[in-house]
């Protein structure tokens, strides 16, 4: 009879338990949860910022990230999951991740939508292994009256970002530097 060292048995058991705890997403309600949050976010935009309907109608697709959680204390990061919709149908799921460093401390949550205004911008996004938001993203901003506005020059941009629902202790939220990656929920 072969005798295994106690540590090896314990390590093997721990590794097996850890692998068993990792879900592969099959049969999980991950996609339904994301879709429900996306629907709620779009309803919130429609009710609070009716101007976004025009962006939605003119876009060829939109990536809705219903909840991004950001925390930092010197080093920071954010993460969230969302859905890419084309013709109001979910075609893929994505995660958004961002890392930062600097004089910052706090936590916040927010949501954002990326409106793809051209077929080329949407195709580039979908073809990339990991798309990073950069200077080519224009922002539609909340003015003092509570209306969301997109100027004529903004509407001509290939990608328009709308950041909304900020709550927390970090001032401001941005999608610049955020990396989007396709996921299987």
trRosetta pair geometry for C-beta under 8 A, 3 or more apart (Angstrom, degrees):
i j d omega theta_ij theta_ji phi_ij phi_ji
4 8 5.1 -114 175 81 102 122
4 9 5.2 115 110 -55 124 98
5 8 4.6 89 65 4 88 106
5 9 7.2 -162 91 -6 46 85
6 9 5.9 -58 -152 37 32 110
6 10 6.2 28 154 -16 67 110
7 10 5.7 -58 -145 41 31 110
7 11 6.0 31 156 -20 67 108
8 11 5.7 -53 -142 38 28 111
8 12 6.2 29 156 -18 63 108
9 12 5.8 -56 -148 38 28 111
9 13 6.3 29 154 -19 64 108
10 13 5.7 -54 -145 37 30 112
10 14 6.3 30 155 -19 64 107
11 14 5.8 -54 -145 37 29 111
11 15 6.3 29 156 -18 64 107
12 15 5.8 -54 -144 38 29 110
12 16 6.3 30 156 -19 64 107
13 16 5.8 -56 -148 37 29 111
13 17 6.3 29 154 -18 64 108
14 17 5.7 -56 -147 37 30 112
14 18 6.3 31 154 -20 65 106
15 18 5.7 -53 -146 36 31 112
15 19 6.4 28 156 -15 64 106
16 19 5.9 -56 -147 39 30 108
16 20 6.2 30 154 -20 64 109
17 20 5.7 -55 -146 37 30 112
17 21 6.4 30 155 -21 63 107
18 21 5.8 -58 -151 33 30 112
18 22 6.9 32 151 -25 62 101
19 22 5.8 -50 -153 25 37 112
23 26 8.0 -155 175 35 86 60
23 28 5.6 71 162 -56 144 142
25 28 5.3 -91 -148 34 39 120
25 30 5.6 -57 -139 27 89 145
25 184 5.1 159 77 126 165 91
25 185 5.6 148 -143 118 122 31
28 185 7.3 -126 89 139 111 75
29 32 4.7 -56 -169 48 82 116
29 33 5.5 89 128 -30 91 98
30 33 5.8 -59 -149 35 27 111
30 34 6.4 23 157 -16 64 106
30 185 3.2 -163 129 156 119 98
31 34 5.8 -54 -148 37 32 109
31 35 6.2 30 155 -17 66 108
31 90 7.8 145 -171 126 101 155
31 93 6.6 -115 -113 -59 82 143
31 185 4.7 151 -64 71 63 126
32 35 5.7 -56 -145 40 30 111
32 36 6.2 32 156 -21 65 106
33 36 5.8 -54 -147 35 29 111
33 37 6.5 26 155 -15 63 107
33 185 7.6 -153 53 170 96 142
34 37 5.9 -60 -151 39 31 109
34 38 6.2 33 151 -22 66 107
34 66 7.6 166 -158 21 60 123
34 81 5.7 -81 -108 123 119 108
34 82 6.5 161 -166 -133 108 24
34 83 5.5 129 141 -46 113 105
34 93 5.9 59 110 -128 169 119
34 185 5.6 -129 -12 -84 136 165
35 38 5.5 -52 -145 35 33 114
35 39 6.4 35 155 -20 65 103
35 83 6.1 51 -90 -41 62 159
35 90 5.9 -81 -102 -40 105 153
36 39 5.8 -51 -148 35 31 112
36 40 6.5 31 152 -17 63 106
37 40 5.6 -53 -147 38 33 112
37 41 6.3 36 153 -21 65 105
37 66 3.8 176 146 80 103 161
37 67 6.3 -67 -175 -8 141 106
37 82 7.8 -108 98 -113 114 69
38 41 5.7 -54 -148 35 31 112
38 42 6.4 27 155 -16 65 106
38 64 4.5 104 -140 95 96 135
38 66 5.5 -125 -78 -44 45 122
38 82 6.3 112 -87 -157 104 80
38 83 4.8 -45 -67 34 156 118
38 85 7.3 145 168 -39 142 125
38 90 7.4 121 64 -85 164 116
39 42 5.9 -57 -147 38 29 108
39 43 6.3 31 153 -19 64 107
40 43 5.7 -54 -147 37 31 113
40 44 6.4 37 151 -23 64 104
40 66 6.7 71 68 -145 94 138
41 44 5.5 -51 -150 33 32 115
41 45 6.5 33 151 -18 64 103
41 64 5.6 155 83 -179 137 119
41 66 4.1 -140 -42 -114 136 91
41 111 5.2 -159 -132 -179 126 155
41 113 7.4 160 139 -61 124 107
41 165 7.7 -84 -130 -20 91 151
42 45 5.6 -49 -148 35 35 113
42 46 6.4 38 152 -20 65 104
42 56 7.8 84 -146 -101 109 148
42 64 6.5 -49 -56 -118 96 153
42 113 7.9 92 -90 -87 76 142
43 46 5.6 -52 -147 36 32 113
43 47 6.3 25 156 -14 65 109
44 47 6.0 -61 -146 41 27 106
44 48 5.9 -8 168 10 66 118
44 111 7.9 86 73 57 143 155
44 164 7.5 170 120 119 117 134
44 165 6.9 31 138 -70 151 122
45 48 6.5 -73 -130 53 21 89
45 49 5.2 -48 -162 56 65 102
45 52 4.5 -55 167 65 116 156
45 113 7.1 -2 -74 -11 157 145
45 162 7.3 75 -125 119 129 146
45 164 6.7 139 -94 44 87 164
46 49 7.7 -37 -65 65 8 60
46 50 6.5 41 -167 -106 48 60
46 52 7.1 -104 -77 70 46 107
46 53 6.3 69 -118 -68 81 101
47 50 7.9 -5 -147 -65 6 77
48 146 7.7 -97 180 171 83 104
48 164 7.7 143 92 -172 132 140
49 52 4.9 60 111 -13 105 110
49 142 7.6 -86 -101 -103 128 92
49 147 7.1 122 -135 -155 75 42
49 148 3.9 40 -160 -6 123 125
49 162 7.6 171 111 -171 159 139
49 164 6.9 -117 -9 -102 145 150
50 53 5.8 -22 -177 0 62 115
51 54 6.0 -40 -172 23 55 112
51 55 7.4 53 138 -12 70 100
51 140 7.7 -165 117 172 119 136
51 147 5.9 83 -19 -178 135 89
51 148 4.5 -160 64 72 121 85
51 149 6.4 -51 164 -86 168 41
51 150 7.2 169 152 5 119 89
52 55 5.2 -48 -155 37 53 115
52 56 6.1 56 146 -23 75 102
52 113 7.4 82 -159 58 132 148
52 140 7.6 146 -97 100 81 154
52 148 5.8 20 -50 76 87 149
52 162 6.1 32 -111 -100 120 174
53 56 5.5 -54 -148 37 33 113
53 57 6.2 33 154 -20 66 106
54 57 5.8 -54 -145 36 29 110
54 58 6.3 17 159 -9 64 111
54 150 7.8 -155 90 40 115 122
55 58 6.1 -67 -145 44 28 102
55 59 6.0 31 158 -31 67 111
55 115 4.8 -91 165 -88 109 169
55 140 6.7 -87 -73 -38 149 161
55 150 6.2 104 -77 -8 113 155
55 155 7.8 -135 -105 -114 79 86
55 160 6.2 -114 -147 85 127 141
55 162 7.2 141 79 -38 168 133
56 59 5.9 -54 -141 27 26 112
56 62 6.4 -41 -121 -33 76 151
56 115 7.0 -115 -84 -114 44 120
58 115 7.8 50 79 170 86 132
58 117 6.5 2 127 -132 99 88
58 155 7.0 -6 116 -159 162 105
59 62 5.4 67 115 -58 154 95
59 115 4.1 -114 -88 -169 142 95
59 116 5.7 99 -167 61 102 51
59 117 5.6 -72 -112 -90 69 51
59 160 7.8 -119 -87 40 116 107
60 86 7.0 -3 150 -136 66 91
60 116 5.5 -67 61 103 86 97
60 117 7.0 93 5 -172 89 13
60 118 6.7 -17 8 143 133 8
60 119 5.4 -138 -169 -79 175 59
60 121 8.0 136 48 61 119 93
60 122 5.2 -106 95 -23 114 147
61 84 6.3 14 173 -179 118 92
61 85 6.5 173 -157 89 72 47
61 86 4.3 -28 -103 -93 102 80
61 91 7.8 -53 -135 26 124 132
61 115 8.0 157 89 -158 44 46
61 116 4.5 2 64 47 87 123
61 122 4.5 102 30 -122 129 131
61 125 8.0 -154 90 62 134 139
62 84 7.5 176 92 -150 35 54
62 85 5.5 -10 61 59 81 93
62 113 5.5 2 -179 -177 117 105
62 114 6.5 165 -156 82 62 52
62 115 5.0 -20 -104 -104 98 58
62 116 6.6 -157 -79 12 42 78
63 82 6.1 94 171 107 78 128
63 83 7.5 -170 -148 97 56 32
63 84 4.9 -24 -99 -98 78 75
63 85 7.8 167 -89 18 30 67
63 94 6.2 -18 -150 39 120 145
63 113 6.9 161 81 -158 52 53
63 114 4.3 7 49 49 102 104
63 116 7.5 72 -11 -29 89 102
63 125 7.5 -132 -40 171 132 150
63 180 6.9 -6 -177 -139 162 154
64 82 5.1 -157 96 -172 52 121
64 83 5.8 -5 55 58 94 76
64 84 8.0 169 17 -90 67 27
64 85 6.6 17 -2 2 110 113
64 111 7.8 2 -176 179 77 108
64 113 5.1 -11 -106 -109 67 90
65 68 5.6 34 142 -51 123 102
65 80 5.0 89 -176 108 107 131
65 81 7.5 171 -138 102 79 14
65 82 3.7 -105 -97 -35 50 146
65 94 7.7 -69 -84 87 95 104
65 96 5.2 -7 -117 -1 147 143
65 111 6.1 178 98 -158 68 64
65 112 5.2 8 56 59 109 75
65 113 7.2 -168 24 -80 69 41
65 114 7.9 48 -7 -7 103 91
66 80 7.5 -166 61 179 50 125
66 82 5.9 148 1 -106 70 96
66 111 5.1 -19 -157 -126 32 122
67 80 5.3 -174 96 -135 54 117
67 81 7.9 2 62 45 84 63
67 109 6.1 -14 -159 -171 83 113
67 111 6.1 -30 -73 -86 37 89
68 78 5.3 32 171 170 102 120
68 79 7.1 173 -151 86 69 21
68 80 3.7 -87 -95 -23 60 140
68 96 6.1 -47 -105 83 114 126
68 109 6.7 159 78 -155 51 59
68 110 5.5 -22 57 67 101 71
68 111 6.7 154 6 -98 87 33
68 112 6.7 1 -8 9 134 98
68 173 7.5 132 80 -163 130 131
69 78 6.3 177 88 -149 40 74
69 79 6.2 -18 57 59 86 71
69 80 6.5 138 8 -71 66 89
69 107 7.5 -4 -175 -171 84 99
69 108 7.9 178 -151 94 47 40
69 109 5.2 -20 -101 -101 66 89
70 76 6.6 33 -180 172 90 115
70 77 7.2 -156 -141 107 65 32
70 78 3.6 -25 -94 -92 84 109
70 98 7.4 -17 -110 67 107 116
70 107 6.6 168 93 -152 58 53
70 108 5.3 -6 60 60 102 80
70 109 7.3 173 19 -86 74 37
70 110 7.5 -4 4 18 116 97
70 168 7.5 159 63 88 90 167
70 170 6.3 -78 104 40 119 151
70 173 7.2 175 6 -120 151 99
71 76 6.4 -162 103 -144 40 83
71 77 6.9 -7 59 58 72 67
71 78 7.6 143 13 -87 53 62
71 106 7.4 -136 -141 111 55 38
71 107 4.3 -6 -104 -105 82 94
72 75 6.6 -146 -146 105 81 31
72 76 2.5 -25 -97 -92 112 115
72 77 7.2 141 -81 8 81 44
72 100 6.3 -34 -104 75 140 110
72 104 4.5 6 114 112 138 112
72 105 6.2 -126 103 -107 79 27
72 106 6.5 6 56 51 83 57
72 107 7.6 167 19 -79 57 54
72 170 6.7 74 33 -91 111 139
73 76 7.4 129 10 -77 35 80
73 104 7.6 -125 -103 100 18 66
73 105 4.9 43 -115 -121 64 85
74 101 6.8 0 156 -150 64 70
74 102 7.5 -179 -158 67 42 23
74 103 7.7 -11 -109 -107 56 33
74 104 7.1 168 -74 56 14 68
74 105 7.4 21 -27 -76 54 84
75 99 7.6 -22 -173 -169 88 91
75 100 7.4 152 -163 86 45 53
75 101 5.4 -15 -107 -103 63 80
76 99 7.1 150 88 -162 56 46
76 100 4.3 -13 64 62 103 98
76 101 7.2 -174 21 -75 76 34
76 102 7.9 -41 9 39 115 79
76 104 5.7 -38 -34 93 139 131
77 97 7.1 -12 -172 -169 102 83
77 98 6.4 165 -154 87 55 57
77 99 4.9 -14 -101 -105 90 63
77 100 7.0 -178 -74 20 42 73
78 96 7.3 -21 115 117 100 94
78 97 6.9 169 85 -150 60 40
78 98 4.5 9 45 49 100 102
78 178 7.4 -48 76 -110 118 103
79 95 6.8 -15 -162 -176 85 105
79 96 7.0 159 -150 84 37 61
79 97 5.2 6 -103 -104 78 77
79 98 7.9 -157 -63 24 48 66
80 95 7.0 163 87 -157 39 62
80 96 5.0 -5 59 52 87 102
81 93 6.7 12 -178 176 101 104
81 94 7.1 170 -153 91 59 43
81 95 5.2 -33 -98 -101 74 70
81 96 7.5 -172 -82 13 26 75
81 183 6.6 -67 -132 51 109 150
81 185 6.7 109 174 -96 145 112
82 93 7.2 176 95 -155 32 67
82 94 5.7 -19 66 64 78 87
82 95 8.0 138 20 -102 67 26
82 96 6.8 18 12 -14 111 111
83 90 4.5 -44 -178 -127 132 110
83 92 7.3 159 -156 87 61 44
83 93 5.5 -37 -102 -105 69 67
83 94 7.3 155 -102 20 18 80
84 90 7.0 104 71 -152 49 61
84 91 5.5 -58 98 59 98 89
84 92 4.5 10 41 59 120 89
84 93 7.4 -146 11 -79 81 19
84 94 6.1 72 -35 -15 100 117
84 125 7.9 168 -122 125 139 126
84 126 7.4 141 163 -90 165 94
85 88 5.8 10 170 -131 124 23
85 89 6.2 147 -153 64 80 26
85 90 5.5 -46 -93 -85 79 49
85 91 6.9 136 -122 4 27 84
86 89 6.3 -35 69 60 63 82
86 91 5.1 11 18 -17 107 137
86 122 7.3 97 -99 -167 114 143
90 93 7.4 22 -179 -66 117 76
92 126 7.1 149 4 -126 153 94
92 182 5.6 -55 179 -130 127 104
93 182 7.1 96 76 -160 54 63
93 183 5.1 -69 108 70 99 84
93 184 7.0 117 57 -108 121 22
93 185 5.0 -70 140 -25 171 106
94 180 4.9 6 178 -173 133 99
94 181 6.4 147 -155 73 79 33
94 182 5.8 -51 -98 -99 74 41
94 183 6.2 128 -130 11 19 91
95 180 7.1 165 80 -149 44 52
95 181 5.3 -15 55 60 92 88
95 183 4.9 72 -23 -35 98 135
96 175 7.7 -60 -162 -139 138 94
96 178 5.1 4 -172 177 102 121
96 179 7.3 154 -153 76 52 41
96 180 5.4 -19 -98 -96 74 75
97 178 7.0 148 71 -158 29 71
97 179 5.4 -25 64 61 83 93
97 181 7.4 -4 11 9 109 111
98 177 5.6 85 -141 110 105 92
98 178 4.5 -51 -69 -100 111 70
98 179 7.1 157 -81 12 56 71
99 177 7.9 -109 53 153 55 115
100 104 6.8 7 117 38 125 153
100 177 7.4 88 -80 116 91 151
104 170 6.6 34 -171 -128 109 112
105 169 7.9 -39 115 119 67 121
105 170 8.0 -169 91 -90 29 89
106 168 6.4 126 154 152 107 100
106 169 3.5 -138 -153 99 121 102
106 170 4.1 171 88 -60 123 76
107 168 5.2 -112 109 -158 57 126
107 169 5.9 46 46 37 55 101
107 170 6.7 165 41 -17 3 105
108 166 6.1 -4 178 -164 128 84
108 167 6.4 162 -156 85 79 39
108 168 2.6 -169 -106 62 65 143
108 169 6.3 -149 -62 38 87 47
108 170 4.5 -110 -11 39 122 95
108 173 6.7 -132 110 -75 138 111
109 165 7.5 -48 118 127 82 99
109 166 7.7 161 85 -146 45 41
109 167 5.5 -12 58 61 87 90
109 168 5.8 128 9 -41 59 124
110 163 5.9 18 157 -175 135 94
110 164 7.0 154 -170 80 92 27
110 165 5.5 145 -147 84 58 78
110 166 4.4 -7 -95 -93 113 64
110 167 7.2 163 -75 18 64 61
110 168 7.8 -93 -40 13 85 119
110 173 4.4 -20 25 -108 166 175
111 163 7.5 159 86 -155 44 51
111 164 5.7 -28 70 71 91 77
111 165 4.6 34 19 44 100 133
112 161 5.9 -2 -177 -170 121 96
112 162 6.3 166 -153 84 69 50
112 163 4.5 -23 -98 -102 106 64
112 164 7.0 140 -94 19 51 66
112 173 7.4 -155 -56 130 119 122
112 175 5.7 -167 132 -65 167 120
113 161 7.3 159 81 -152 47 50
113 162 4.9 -1 53 53 93 101
113 164 8.0 1 4 15 94 109
114 133 7.4 -136 -98 -97 136 123
114 137 7.2 -65 -128 -130 105 120
114 159 5.7 -12 -172 -169 101 107
114 160 7.4 150 -158 76 51 41
114 161 5.5 -21 -101 -97 69 75
114 175 7.0 163 -75 179 106 170
115 159 7.0 152 76 -158 52 52
115 160 4.5 -14 57 60 107 94
115 161 7.7 -164 18 -75 75 26
115 162 7.2 47 -15 -7 107 103
116 121 4.7 -172 -155 102 92 108
116 122 4.0 108 144 -72 153 86
116 125 6.4 -108 -94 6 137 144
116 158 7.2 -11 -154 161 65 72
116 159 5.9 -19 -104 -104 57 78
117 121 6.5 40 48 35 62 146
117 155 7.0 155 -129 -178 149 52
117 156 7.6 164 128 -169 154 14
117 157 6.4 105 25 87 145 55
117 158 5.7 -154 54 -153 96 28
117 159 6.8 -155 9 -77 90 26
117 160 6.2 65 -39 -8 118 102
118 121 4.6 96 60 4 89 100
118 122 7.0 -158 93 -2 49 85
118 158 4.9 -54 22 -132 116 83
119 122 5.8 -60 -151 41 33 111
119 123 6.0 33 153 -20 69 109
120 123 5.7 -55 -142 38 29 110
120 124 6.2 31 157 -20 64 105
120 158 6.9 -68 82 -137 95 127
121 124 5.8 -52 -146 35 29 111
121 125 6.4 31 154 -20 62 106
121 158 3.7 158 -71 170 136 107
121 159 5.3 -173 -176 -54 141 87
122 125 5.7 -55 -151 35 31 113
122 126 6.3 22 157 -13 66 110
123 126 5.9 -59 -143 42 30 106
123 127 6.0 24 160 -17 66 114
124 127 6.0 -62 -141 40 25 107
124 128 6.4 30 161 -32 62 107
124 131 7.5 109 129 -113 81 126
125 128 6.3 -59 -153 21 25 110
125 131 5.1 -6 -137 -72 66 168
125 159 7.9 117 -61 -91 129 130
125 180 7.4 -2 -161 82 99 139
128 131 4.3 107 76 -68 144 85
129 181 7.6 -1 150 -127 57 87
130 179 5.3 9 171 -177 106 110
130 180 7.0 165 -162 76 57 45
130 181 4.8 -15 -112 -89 87 92
131 179 7.2 155 81 -156 38 58
131 180 4.8 -16 64 57 91 102
132 177 6.9 -16 -174 -147 105 27
132 178 7.0 164 -151 83 62 38
132 179 4.8 -28 -95 -98 82 73
132 180 7.5 180 -84 15 31 72
133 137 5.0 4 -166 -25 99 149
133 159 7.7 -138 -129 121 91 148
133 161 7.2 58 -153 -69 142 140
133 175 4.4 -23 101 135 169 97
133 176 5.7 -118 113 -107 99 32
133 177 6.8 -37 72 23 84 24
133 178 4.8 18 26 52 117 88
133 179 8.0 -140 9 -74 72 30
133 180 7.3 73 -34 -17 90 106
134 137 6.7 137 65 1 34 96
134 176 6.3 68 -129 -143 30 81
134 177 7.5 79 -95 -60 61 44
135 176 7.5 46 -68 -126 46 116
136 157 7.4 154 172 -169 65 101
136 158 6.2 -14 166 52 112 113
136 159 6.2 69 123 34 90 111
137 157 7.5 87 -157 159 25 136
137 159 4.9 -51 -110 99 72 112
137 160 7.4 137 -166 -115 69 17
137 161 5.0 36 173 -20 118 118
137 175 6.2 -86 133 83 165 116
137 176 6.8 -160 54 -81 125 74
138 150 7.9 92 122 -147 118 98
138 153 7.8 -165 -135 120 154 79
138 154 4.6 -178 144 -140 140 80
138 157 3.7 175 2 -15 131 173
138 159 7.1 152 23 87 72 57
138 160 5.2 -32 75 -110 92 70
138 161 7.1 175 84 20 38 77
139 154 7.5 -74 71 -134 33 128
139 160 7.3 130 -114 -164 15 69
139 161 5.2 -36 -103 69 68 92
139 162 7.5 128 -158 -89 66 38
139 163 7.1 -27 -142 5 112 100
140 148 5.5 53 140 171 112 100
140 149 6.5 -166 -167 89 86 33
140 150 4.0 -44 -110 -78 111 93
140 154 6.1 128 -83 153 73 149
140 160 5.6 46 -28 173 102 115
140 161 7.3 -167 17 82 74 41
140 162 5.0 -21 58 -89 108 89
141 148 7.3 -179 96 -148 23 66
141 149 6.5 -21 64 57 68 81
142 146 6.9 -13 -170 -140 99 33
142 147 7.6 158 -150 81 58 29
142 148 5.7 -37 -94 -96 63 70
142 164 7.4 117 -56 -104 127 86
143 146 7.5 -54 75 12 66 18
143 147 5.7 -8 44 62 105 79
143 148 7.8 167 5 -106 78 20
143 149 5.6 29 -24 3 117 121
148 162 6.5 26 -161 -137 142 121
148 164 7.9 -44 -88 -80 132 124
150 154 4.4 -130 -171 95 81 130
150 155 5.4 104 132 -62 116 82
150 160 6.2 15 -128 -156 136 148
151 154 4.6 100 53 2 72 104
151 155 7.2 -136 97 -8 39 85
152 155 5.8 -52 -149 31 33 112
152 156 6.9 31 152 -18 62 104
153 156 5.8 -57 -157 33 36 112
153 157 7.4 54 144 -39 61 92
154 157 5.6 -36 -165 2 44 118
154 160 6.0 81 165 -115 95 117
155 160 7.3 -7 -105 -64 39 146
157 160 5.6 118 76 -70 116 81
161 175 5.0 -146 -137 22 154 138
163 166 7.1 39 147 -53 100 104
163 173 4.9 -174 179 93 141 107
163 174 7.0 -75 -57 -98 159 29
163 175 6.8 -163 -72 -30 112 95
166 172 7.8 -64 -128 -143 158 10
166 173 5.3 -167 -99 -8 117 129
170 173 7.6 94 99 -75 106 76
174 177 7.6 55 109 29 108 96
174 178 8.0 -169 117 -26 66 108
175 178 4.7 -67 -168 16 66 134
